[in-house]
Amino acid sequence: MENDHILLDRALELFSRRGYDAVGVQEIVESAGLTKPTLYHYFGSKRGLLEALLKRESGHLLTAIVEAALYQGDLVLTLERVVRAYFSVAKQHSTFYRMQLGMYFSPPESETYHAVWPFAREQREILEGVFIHAAEDHGNLRGRHTRYAVGFLGQINAVIGLYLNNEISLDDLRVYELVHQFMHGIYS
């Protein structure tokens, strides 16, 4: 395995377990069996390492939700596909999902926030697109796409957080419950 991949893998594990701010460069390179100059050669800094890690790992999720979010006239079906996509990625890439979930609410002035924000914004924009397209069929959605995207993603992430802490499973029943609870709220 290449040194840059080793560093990314070790950083992912450490950041997922303890958070970005709690892990130092020295700890990353020691766990990888490498040196600081090697990390700086590939990534320039700890922040560069984080940005490379987010870029590498976010592709799984973004690809899955872009495909799932294609609205074709059935909002419930589209939202169920989106939830299944999120659940699938959370199961297959749980270390990454835990890491990025922990970074979402970092202070706005932090390195973590600035690194994760473009990725979080892209997810929200994909979901906003679902609600913008669905507004053609459901007039009560018009102009509320950002609020609905944020609320829906919040529900998804809350359920995935419970899954990551071994409190619930991610299955078809959970998909149904999440989507129908959300839909009840927007139709009322």
Residue, then its C-alpha position, 0 to 999 in steps of 0.5 A: m500500500e502507498n504511504d499516502h493511503i496508509l496515512l489516510d486510513r490511519a487518520l480516518e480511524l483516529f479521527s473517527r474514534r476521537g475527533y479531528d482536534a484530539v488527534g495530532v500529526q505525531e500520533i497519525v504518523e506513528s500509527a502509520g509507521l511513517t514520519k512527519p515529513t512523509l505526511y507533509h510531502y503528501f498533504g502539506s498539513k494536517r488540514g490537507l490530510l483531512e481535506a484529502l480524506l473527505k474527498r476520497e471518502s465522500g465519493h461513496l456517499l455523494t454518488a449514492i445519493v445523487e443516483a437515489a435523489l432523481y425525482q420521477g414524480d413519486l416523492v415517497l419513493t424518492l425519499e425512501r431511495v435516498v434513505r436507503a442510500y444513506f443507510s447503505v453507505a453508513k453500513q459499508h463505510s461506518t468509520f467515515y460516516r461516524m467521522q463526518l457526522g461528528m464534524y458537522f457541528s464543529p465551531p464555524e471558525s474551526e479547521t474541521y468546519h471549513a474542511v467538512w462544510p463543502f461536503a455537507r453543503e453538497q449533500r444539502e443541495i442534492l436533497e434541496g433538488v428533490f424538494i424543488h422538483a417535487a414542488e411541481d407536484h406538491g405546491n405546499l413544498r414550494g419555497r421550503h426546499t432548504r428547510y425540508a432538506v435540512g430537516f430530512l438530513g437531520q432525521i437521517n443522521a439522527v437515525i444513523g447516529l443511533y445505528l453507529n452506537n449500536e442502538i438500532s438497526l438500519d432496515d426496511l422498517r426503519v426506512y419506512e418509519l423515517v420517511h413516513q414520519f417526515m412526510h406526515g410533518i410536511y403534509s400537515 
